[in-house]
Amino acid sequence: MKIQWLAAVGLMLTSSVCLAQNPRGASTGPTTAKGYDHPNQFITVPPKVIADNMEPVVEHPEQAKAAQQKLDAAAKKFGRKPNLMIILLDDVGWMDPGFNGGGIAVGNPTPNIDRLAHQGLILTSAYSTPSCTPTRATIMTGQNPLHHGLLRPPMYGEKGGLDGVTTLAAILKKLDYTTQGVGKWHMGENEGSLPQNVGFDDFYGFLGVSDMYTEWRDIYFNPEIALGPSRFKMMEKLDFNHYNVHCSIDKGLENKYLIDLDTIKDLDQDWLAYSQKFLRKMGENKSQPWFLYHCTRACHFDNYPNDTYAGKSPARTVFSDGMVEVDDIVGKLIKTLEETGQLENTIVFFTSDNGPEQEIPPHGRTPFRGAKGSSWEGGVRVPTFVYWKGMIEPRKSDGLFDLADLFNTFISIAGAPGNKVVTFLPQERYVDGVDQTSFWLAPEGESCRRSRIYTMNQYFSAVRMDEFKAHITVELQKAIFDRGFTGGFSGSLVTHTGGGTATNLYTNPQEDISVGIRHIPILIGLMNEITRYQGVLKRYPPKTIVGFAGN
């Protein structure tokens, strides 16, 4: 890799000499235009390796200095570390909220979300994994699915989860944070994977995913089970937790109430009330920093709005009604922070666990190709912003951000910046996240991430640098079924590309035109990055805890 990089540098230096003698231009003649370099474009910038078991970073010394000055001023003002909140939606697409062009335009206004987003940093190139469990584990571990091993969601009692892993929550506890989880878990139901055993002081929510509790009860969606007494009884006895639960260190797992077609309607309101209660409790003792991981049930199918929200969206679909409810939830969480005097010292990070589910209508929207289950942009580019009142300047940035970066960034802000994160981890564990503190806090801050690695199932599927994306393994959505909704899992045939397949995400966000052969100078840089990460996978091999048949 070093030899390849030196060769590339040599080529650039030679080219610069030639340019001095041979002006740029085309067949119509030379040009006097100087051109422009733009922020967050780093294909020409060698990254810095800060630890063997961490992704290299793009250094911004002045930016880091400015960010640290802000952190020091905040610590002096508040006398302690900031609170950390993640609001994680389910199956919400890039264009569902208004701040990315959706909202009222698609029949589900999101005024509370939009207001907060426009007061913070909107990340237009923020990335999840193709589906929910892999993303949630990525946030908790700072690893992409190839390294944490949860390649897909475990369903209906399947084994596998975070058991034995040092999580974001566990490290924040060591850094003196109170840790609270609320809502959807879906990172394992076995004892070792339960929230209280992987770093959370307390958890209130369900352990699986919405459809797991309801689809087999619904006579319209699954009549072959709902109207088949023996099959229905089989589902009732199936070995997965059927309840909304409470998990604590003292009492372990407690089943609170059965989740069925009635109780599911009120889960998000119940979870909101629990988070508000936590925020009020922490507001009474402002000396203790906290981490709240609030995961909504909406808008994962099947959506069953309660009477308050049924038909409340102009679209009047159960998905859009769910979006309106989520917007109210965000507004009420922020209001609770204001009422308890905690808003100024709380970082709020808002995102979705993957792109829209497009195999079960009605569903979310994305302007990009593909959907949930896919590593096309539609499956993994998610609506995201980060807010910290008075600390993060309102702006938009297309700098690369992976949800794995939350691991490094929150731990950095909590007191262990840069490569200090690995002091909490075993040496054999690779960290795919990058500390993005200075990106968030510095005026006009730029990303500290040079590339974005895409995974899909057990595959290293693509890499993005700047606006270009090279494809290694892709999904052909209509290769199996040519009718109906084939956005992700059921509509894809995994195939390897010929090696010269690349797309320009600025000029062709639908990813249906390859520019790899026309732009070989860029393609070579992408290929070098693929080679680099293949080397990472040799040193820190992929693993499978929950995988696909034949994997």
Phi, psi and omega per residue, in radians:
M1 nan -0.719 -3.138
K2 -1.093 -0.730 3.129
I3 -1.091 -0.754 3.135
Q4 -1.070 -0.730 -3.111
W5 -1.165 -0.740 3.109
L6 -1.071 -0.669 3.109
A7 -1.118 -0.699 3.140
A8 -1.144 -0.710 3.097
V9 -1.103 -0.738 3.099
G10 -1.043 -0.724 3.109
L11 -1.085 -0.727 -3.136
M12 -1.165 -0.715 3.133
L13 -1.124 -0.765 3.096
T14 -1.056 -0.715 -3.128
S15 -1.111 -0.659 -3.110
S16 -1.173 -0.622 3.085
V17 -1.137 -0.766 -3.133
C18 -1.105 -0.638 -3.112
L19 -1.123 -0.579 3.120
A20 -1.128 -0.489 -3.104
Q21 -1.717 -0.462 -3.075
N22 -2.201 1.750 -3.098
P23 -1.012 2.626 3.058
R24 -1.221 2.717 3.100
G25 2.922 -2.727 3.140
A26 -2.521 -2.929 -3.109
S27 -1.107 -0.318 3.131
T28 -1.471 -0.096 3.111
G29 2.179 3.033 -3.101
P30 -1.239 2.877 3.097
T31 -2.130 2.607 3.068
T32 -1.747 0.008 3.136
A33 -1.144 2.325 -3.131
K34 -1.426 -0.455 -3.081
G35 1.377 -3.140 -3.059
Y36 -2.474 2.507 2.860
D37 -1.676 2.537 -3.084
H38 -2.112 2.727 3.115
P39 -1.066 2.700 3.028
N40 1.087 0.485 3.037
Q41 -2.121 1.919 -2.882
F42 -2.182 0.294 -3.084
I43 -1.107 -0.390 3.125
T44 -1.640 -0.027 -3.032
V45 -1.792 2.059 3.061
P46 -1.192 2.265 3.139
P47 -1.378 2.901 3.118
K48 -1.840 2.274 3.049
V49 -1.465 2.070 -3.101
I50 -1.810 -0.233 3.038
A51 -2.907 2.572 -3.101
D52 -1.081 -0.557 -3.081
N53 -1.770 0.514 3.087
M54 -2.363 2.631 3.024
E55 -1.080 2.437 3.068
P56 -1.168 2.783 -3.045
V57 -2.204 2.734 2.969
V58 -1.586 2.091 -3.085
E59 -1.484 2.455 3.039
H60 -2.348 1.447 -3.012
P61 -0.993 -0.800 -3.118
E62 -1.188 -0.659 3.102
Q63 -1.106 -0.762 3.123
A64 -1.103 -0.673 3.122
K65 -1.120 -0.772 -3.139
A66 -1.109 -0.712 3.135
A67 -1.134 -0.726 -3.130
Q68 -1.142 -0.636 3.092
Q69 -1.076 -0.696 3.091
K70 -1.125 -0.770 3.136
L71 -1.098 -0.718 3.124
D72 -1.106 -0.717 3.136
A73 -1.147 -0.692 3.129
A74 -1.164 -0.716 3.128
A75 -1.097 -0.669 3.115
K76 -1.193 -0.687 -3.103
K77 -1.209 -0.788 -3.021
F78 -1.730 -0.281 3.090
G79 1.337 0.175 3.116
R80 -2.893 3.111 -3.128
K81 -1.276 2.738 3.133
P82 -1.316 2.695 2.986
N83 -1.296 2.683 -3.081
L84 -2.225 2.197 3.140
M85 -2.282 2.272 2.983
I86 -1.943 2.212 2.986
I87 -1.910 1.922 -3.028
L88 -1.966 1.958 3.096
L89 -1.466 2.987 -3.060
D90 -2.138 2.084 3.064
D91 1.104 0.479 3.126
V92 -1.630 2.209 -3.053
G93 -1.431 2.879 -3.094
W94 -0.954 -0.618 -3.047
M95 -1.821 0.341 3.084
D96 -1.404 -0.781 3.102
P97 -1.383 2.738 -3.096
G98 -1.121 -0.547 -3.061
F99 -1.169 -0.225 3.043
N100 -1.955 0.323 3.052
G101 1.764 -0.037 3.126
G102 -1.662 -2.052 3.106
G103 1.083 -2.222 -3.099
I104 -1.044 -0.530 -3.107
A105 -1.138 -0.400 3.125
V106 -2.031 0.305 3.005
G107 1.535 0.220 3.041
N108 -2.476 1.486 -3.119
P109 -1.011 2.443 -3.136
T110 -2.269 1.088 -3.029
P111 -1.120 -0.648 -3.133
N112 -1.202 -0.781 3.104
I113 -1.089 -0.781 -3.100
D114 -1.117 -0.747 -3.126
R115 -1.044 -0.792 -3.134
L116 -1.180 -0.737 -3.136
A117 -1.029 -0.765 -3.084
H118 -1.300 -0.150 3.018
Q119 -1.692 0.026 -3.116
G120 -2.246 -2.738 -3.139
L121 -1.769 1.952 3.094
I122 -1.521 2.134 -3.092
L123 -1.754 1.810 -3.044
T124 -1.386 -0.277 3.071
S125 -2.152 1.065 3.050
A126 -1.774 2.463 -2.965
Y127 -2.223 2.357 2.957
S128 -1.761 -2.906 2.925
T129 -1.743 3.096 -3.088
P130 -1.194 -0.268 -3.121
S131 -2.637 3.058 -2.825
C132 -1.220 -0.953 -3.100
T133 -1.033 -0.823 3.084
P134 -0.968 -0.713 3.137
T135 -1.164 -0.787 -3.120
R136 -1.082 -0.707 3.095
A137 -1.195 -0.579 3.085
T138 -1.115 -0.750 3.088
I139 -1.080 -0.729 -3.065
M140 -1.343 -0.382 -3.054
T141 -2.010 -0.302 -3.037
G142 1.262 0.300 -3.119
Q143 -2.091 2.628 2.986
N144 -1.416 2.940 -3.024
P145 -1.022 -0.515 3.124
L146 -1.069 -0.517 -3.112
H147 -1.658 -0.646 3.123
H148 -1.479 -0.339 2.963
G149 1.554 -0.062 3.082
L150 -1.612 1.500 -2.984
L151 -1.387 -0.324 3.122
R152 -2.704 2.943 3.128
P153 -1.242 2.319 2.963
P154 -1.294 2.386 -3.060
M155 -2.190 2.518 3.003
Y156 0.875 0.842 3.015
G157 1.549 0.098 3.078
E158 -1.032 2.543 -3.080
K159 -1.429 2.702 3.052
G160 2.098 2.407 3.138
G161 -3.112 -2.637 -3.061
L162 -1.458 0.090 -3.041
D163 -0.745 2.104 3.056
G164 1.470 -0.008 -3.063
V165 -1.607 2.422 3.011
T166 -1.367 2.023 -3.029
T167 -1.770 2.991 3.019
L168 -0.963 -0.796 -3.129
A169 -1.082 -0.727 -3.123
A170 -1.114 -0.702 3.135
I171 -1.224 -0.708 3.100
L172 -1.090 -0.598 3.062
K173 -1.071 -0.732 3.116
K174 -1.131 -0.439 3.122
L175 -1.652 0.366 2.971
D176 1.377 0.469 3.084
Y177 -1.714 2.491 2.882
T178 -1.431 2.312 -3.016
T179 -2.050 2.199 -3.084
Q180 -2.261 2.229 3.032
G181 -1.946 2.420 3.140
V182 -2.462 2.348 3.019
G183 1.833 -2.378 -3.074
K184 -1.365 2.312 3.097
W185 -1.759 -1.357 3.051
H186 0.994 0.676 3.037
M187 -2.209 0.561 3.092
G188 1.997 2.389 3.130
E189 -1.870 -0.142 3.111
N190 -1.197 2.776 -2.998
E191 -0.922 -0.809 -3.082
G192 -1.199 -0.319 -3.116
S193 -1.716 -0.050 -3.139
L194 -1.165 2.607 -3.004
P195 -0.907 -0.743 -3.092
Q196 -1.202 -0.256 3.140
N197 -1.751 0.008 3.092
V198 -2.240 0.481 2.955
G199 2.052 -0.126 -3.132
F200 -1.642 2.307 3.056
D201 -1.156 -0.584 -3.041
D202 -2.714 2.575 3.084
F203 -2.542 2.451 3.084
Y204 -2.425 2.059 -3.118
G205 2.869 -2.743 3.037
F206 -1.979 2.780 -3.007
L207 -1.607 -0.225 -3.060
G208 -1.990 -2.209 -3.062
V209 -2.551 2.638 -2.955
S210 -0.804 -0.955 -3.010
D211 -1.135 -0.380 -3.121
M212 -1.146 -0.434 -3.103
Y213 -1.670 -0.297 -2.926
T214 -2.176 -0.602 -2.924
E215 -1.047 -0.635 -3.117
W216 -1.379 -0.140 3.063
R217 -1.587 -0.300 -2.954
D218 -1.579 2.081 -3.065
I219 -1.244 -0.250 3.111
Y220 -1.563 -0.666 -3.087
F221 -1.497 -0.748 -3.094
N222 -2.294 1.078 -3.112
P223 -1.090 -0.466 -3.124
E224 -1.148 -0.350 3.052
I225 -1.823 -0.851 -3.075
A226 -1.059 -0.561 3.142
L227 -1.853 0.323 3.049
G228 -2.062 1.708 -2.992
P229 -0.897 -0.783 -3.106
S230 -1.213 -0.658 3.103
R231 -1.179 -0.706 3.128
F232 -1.094 -0.720 3.116
K233 -1.137 -0.646 3.080
M234 -1.008 -0.754 -3.136
M235 -1.176 -0.672 3.123
E236 -1.083 -0.571 -3.091
K237 -1.619 -0.125 -3.094
L238 -1.047 2.518 -2.971
D239 -1.417 1.203 2.934
F240 -2.454 2.735 -3.088
N241 -1.304 2.191 -3.052
H242 -1.700 0.186 -2.906
Y243 -2.117 2.762 2.792
N244 -1.330 2.293 -2.960
V245 -2.153 2.835 2.951
H246 -2.125 2.241 3.117
C247 -2.096 2.288 3.085
S248 -2.516 2.808 -3.133
I249 -1.149 -0.656 -3.086
D250 -1.286 -0.795 -2.989
K251 -1.871 -0.114 -3.129
G252 1.233 -2.473 -3.096
L253 -1.576 2.205 3.063
E254 -2.181 2.192 3.048
N255 -1.374 2.232 -3.079
K256 -1.732 -0.900 3.071
Y257 -2.774 2.654 -3.124
L258 -1.179 2.414 3.058
I259 -1.667 2.043 3.126
D260 -2.388 -2.885 -3.059
L261 -1.194 -0.272 3.070
D262 -1.634 -0.918 -3.032
T263 -1.190 -0.442 -3.130
I264 -1.128 -0.436 -3.115
K265 -1.109 -0.477 -3.017
D266 -1.915 0.106 -3.079
L267 -1.029 -0.834 -3.087
D268 -1.105 -0.596 3.089
Q269 -1.240 -0.650 3.092
D270 -1.126 -0.789 3.138
W271 -1.148 -0.670 3.076
L272 -1.020 -0.821 -3.128
A273 -1.056 -0.646 -3.130
Y274 -1.187 -0.747 3.106
S275 -1.153 -0.684 3.090
Q276 -1.090 -0.705 3.104
K277 -1.076 -0.726 3.100
F278 -1.090 -0.796 -3.110
L279 -1.100 -0.695 3.118
R280 -1.159 -0.680 3.109
K281 -1.101 -0.784 -3.131
M282 -1.223 -0.475 3.109
G283 -1.182 -0.364 3.103
E284 -1.330 -0.372 3.141
N285 -2.275 1.418 -3.006
K286 -1.279 0.033 3.120
S287 -1.466 -0.226 -3.058
Q288 -1.820 2.013 3.087
P289 -1.271 2.663 -3.087
W290 -2.411 2.783 3.054
F291 -2.169 2.089 3.102
L292 -1.999 2.124 3.103
Y293 -1.907 1.673 -3.055
H294 -1.850 2.004 -3.092
C295 -2.004 2.115 -3.104
T296 -1.392 2.771 3.004
R297 -1.384 -0.769 3.091
A298 -1.178 2.516 0.185
C299 -2.054 0.699 3.125
H300 -1.232 2.429 3.051
F301 -1.136 2.633 -0.051
D302 -1.617 2.316 -3.138
N303 -1.550 2.242 3.099
Y304 -2.195 1.509 -3.094
P305 -1.111 2.527 3.023
N306 -1.348 3.077 -3.028
D307 -1.062 -0.520 -3.128
T308 -1.146 -0.633 -3.002
Y309 -1.881 -0.182 3.141
A310 -1.112 2.028 -3.132
G311 1.412 0.099 -3.072
K312 -1.288 -0.450 3.069
S313 -1.399 2.544 3.064
P314 -0.997 -0.519 3.114
A315 -1.262 -0.465 3.134
R316 1.023 0.441 2.990
T317 -1.661 2.750 -3.137
V318 -1.133 -0.518 3.089
F319 -1.172 -0.889 -3.114
S320 -1.160 -0.585 3.025
D321 -1.070 -0.675 3.079
G322 -1.100 -0.686 3.100
M323 -1.096 -0.709 3.116
V324 -1.125 -0.685 3.104
E325 -1.149 -0.751 3.115
V326 -1.054 -0.705 3.123
D327 -1.076 -0.732 3.080
D328 -1.084 -0.690 -3.134
I329 -1.086 -0.801 3.120
V330 -1.063 -0.769 3.123
G331 -1.040 -0.705 -3.109
K332 -1.281 -0.594 3.068
L333 -1.125 -0.751 3.135
I334 -1.174 -0.694 3.105
K335 -1.084 -0.682 3.102
T336 -1.116 -0.695 3.070
L337 -1.080 -0.717 3.117
E338 -1.128 -0.812 -3.076
E339 -1.115 -0.522 -3.110
T340 -1.686 0.104 3.082
G341 1.224 0.479 -3.071
Q342 -1.946 -0.087 -3.004
L343 -1.088 -0.717 -3.051
E344 -1.119 -0.479 -3.098
N345 -1.951 0.599 3.125
T346 -2.253 2.240 3.032
I347 -1.598 2.186 3.134
V348 -1.954 2.078 3.110
F349 -1.972 2.150 -3.055
F350 -2.028 2.296 3.130
T351 -2.854 -3.082 3.081
S352 -2.178 2.708 -3.049
D353 -1.376 -0.258 3.074
N354 -3.045 3.119 3.066
G355 -1.233 -3.111 -3.042
P356 -1.202 2.455 2.968
E357 -1.275 2.043 -3.058
Q358 -2.061 0.414 3.061
E359 -1.868 -0.221 -3.136
I360 -2.213 1.620 -3.136
P361 -1.314 2.706 -0.044
P362 -1.338 2.681 -3.033
H363 -2.555 -3.132 -3.094
G364 -1.353 -3.105 -3.034
R365 -2.246 2.611 3.036
T366 -2.573 2.520 3.075
P367 -1.447 -0.048 -3.032
F368 -1.776 2.941 3.106
R369 -1.254 2.528 3.022
G370 1.453 -3.122 -3.096
A371 -2.769 -2.959 -3.136
K372 -0.840 2.396 -3.098
G373 1.621 -0.067 -3.051
S374 -2.123 2.629 3.031
S375 -1.731 0.155 2.853
W376 -1.098 2.814 -3.050
E377 -0.949 -0.658 -3.118
G378 -1.075 -0.431 -3.130
G379 -1.479 -0.376 -2.969
V380 -2.300 -0.238 3.088
R381 -1.541 2.111 -2.915
V382 -2.155 2.665 3.135
P383 -1.198 2.163 -2.955
T384 -2.579 2.439 2.929
F385 -2.639 2.820 3.052
V386 -2.269 2.380 -3.051
Y387 -2.223 2.310 2.952
W388 -2.568 1.871 -2.998
K389 -0.956 2.162 3.094
G390 1.348 -0.120 -3.095
M391 -1.941 -0.618 3.119
I392 -1.901 2.131 -3.104
E393 -1.318 2.453 3.124
P394 -1.099 2.168 3.133
R395 -3.014 2.985 2.974
K396 -2.012 2.567 3.083
S397 -2.490 2.468 3.044
D398 -1.720 0.250 3.060
G399 -1.067 2.490 -3.078
L400 -1.180 2.345 3.075
F401 -2.466 2.184 3.065
D402 -1.838 2.480 -3.140
L403 -1.087 -0.306 2.981
A404 -1.069 -0.454 -3.115
D405 -1.172 -0.358 3.082
L406 -1.032 -0.666 3.137
F407 -0.994 -0.989 -3.107
N408 -1.143 -0.751 -3.008
T409 -1.219 -0.781 3.110
F410 -1.141 -0.702 3.119
I411 -1.159 -0.643 3.080
S412 -1.077 -0.874 -3.126
I413 -1.125 -0.524 3.127
A414 -1.357 -0.143 3.044
G415 2.286 0.039 -3.132
A416 -2.282 1.390 -3.048
P417 -1.363 2.875 3.019
G418 0.981 -2.287 -3.083
N419 -1.415 0.045 3.090
K420 -1.149 -0.339 -3.133
V421 -1.046 -0.565 -3.069
V422 -1.265 -0.215 3.088
T423 -1.189 -0.276 3.106
F424 -1.642 -0.038 -2.948
L425 -2.163 2.716 3.018
P426 -1.167 2.635 -3.070
Q427 -1.103 -0.472 -3.087
E428 -1.434 0.015 -3.128
R429 -1.655 2.210 3.123
Y430 -1.612 2.438 3.130
V431 -1.881 1.996 3.134
D432 -1.523 -0.207 3.119
G433 -1.375 2.871 3.137
V434 -2.296 2.442 3.094
D435 -1.244 1.979 -3.086
Q436 -1.913 0.406 -3.107
T437 -0.996 -0.816 -3.090
S438 -1.221 -0.536 3.052
F439 -1.032 -0.784 -3.122
W440 -1.210 -0.779 -2.869
L441 -1.653 -0.562 -3.078
A442 -1.250 2.523 3.059
P443 -1.015 2.216 -3.094
E444 0.957 0.594 -3.124
G445 -1.018 2.570 3.116
E446 -1.916 2.779 -3.131
S447 -1.106 2.596 3.040
C448 -1.726 0.152 -3.129
R449 -1.820 2.180 -3.124
R450 -1.462 -0.604 -3.100
S451 -2.468 2.872 3.049
R452 -2.157 2.152 3.129
I453 -1.605 2.216 3.108
Y454 -1.768 2.435 3.026
T455 -2.182 2.722 3.100
M456 -2.664 2.017 -3.019
N457 0.979 -2.202 -3.124
Q458 -1.614 0.206 -3.008
Y459 -1.869 2.517 2.820
F460 -1.420 1.849 -2.860
S461 -1.773 -0.468 -3.083
A462 -2.924 2.962 3.025
V463 -2.481 2.445 3.049
R464 -2.002 2.352 2.941
M465 -2.341 2.262 -3.046
D466 0.936 -2.272 -3.127
E467 -1.638 0.076 -3.067
F468 -1.845 2.525 -3.106
K469 -2.329 2.141 3.084
A470 -1.710 2.353 -3.054
H471 -1.847 2.273 3.107
I472 -1.855 -0.885 3.118
T473 -2.272 2.258 -3.054
V474 -2.285 2.938 3.068
E475 -1.860 2.324 3.026
L476 -1.801 1.773 -2.914
Q477 -1.041 -0.612 -3.051
K478 -1.817 0.280 -3.090
A479 -1.280 -0.430 -3.114
I480 -1.812 -0.911 -3.136
F481 -2.079 2.240 -3.132
D482 -1.780 0.169 3.097
R483 -2.263 2.727 3.070
G484 1.393 -2.929 -3.092
F485 -1.556 2.058 -3.095
T486 -2.211 1.014 -3.030
G487 -1.400 -0.429 -3.002
G488 -2.674 -1.762 -2.948
F489 -1.027 -0.895 -2.997
S490 -1.513 -0.259 -3.055
G491 -1.816 0.276 -2.995
S492 -2.087 2.463 2.960
L493 -1.968 2.134 -3.129
V494 -1.398 2.229 3.130
T495 -2.476 2.624 3.112
H496 -1.577 2.497 -3.111
T497 -1.455 3.047 -3.118
G498 -1.421 -0.079 3.083
G499 1.845 -0.388 3.140
G500 -1.886 0.371 -3.039
T501 -1.605 2.019 3.115
A502 -2.542 2.639 3.120
T503 -2.225 2.670 3.053
N504 -1.767 1.939 -3.007
L505 -1.319 -0.220 3.043
Y506 -1.445 -0.809 -3.092
T507 -1.530 -0.321 -3.062
N508 -2.551 1.185 -3.123
P509 -1.124 -0.248 3.083
Q510 -1.400 -0.106 3.057
E511 0.905 0.831 3.122
D512 -2.093 0.194 3.077
I513 -2.337 2.126 3.094
S514 -1.473 2.328 3.108
V515 -2.054 0.213 -3.032
G516 -1.061 -0.735 -3.087
I517 -1.323 -0.587 3.104
R518 -1.236 -0.500 -3.060
H519 -2.061 0.932 -3.090
I520 -1.025 -0.648 3.096
P521 -0.994 -0.659 3.074
I522 -1.288 -0.719 -3.107
L523 -1.033 -0.647 3.138
I524 -1.104 -0.721 3.079
G525 -1.077 -0.702 3.096
L526 -1.142 -0.732 3.133
M527 -1.111 -0.665 3.096
N528 -1.102 -0.653 3.127
E529 -1.215 -0.644 3.055
I530 -1.077 -0.778 3.119
T531 -1.057 -0.735 3.121
R532 -1.018 -0.837 -3.063
Y533 -1.288 -0.493 3.008
Q534 -1.067 -0.608 3.052
G535 -1.145 -0.668 3.059
V536 -1.038 -0.762 -3.105
L537 -1.201 -0.410 3.044
K538 -1.304 -0.703 -3.128
R539 -1.334 -0.609 -3.134
Y540 -2.216 1.467 -2.950
P541 -1.100 2.592 3.053
P542 -1.088 2.749 3.071
K543 -2.426 2.819 3.136
T544 -2.214 2.079 3.019
I545 -1.843 -0.816 2.992
V546 -2.223 2.036 -3.059
G547 -2.306 -2.881 -3.121
F548 -1.836 2.774 3.111
A549 -0.993 2.323 3.137
G550 1.485 -0.082 -3.131
N551 -1.372 nan nan
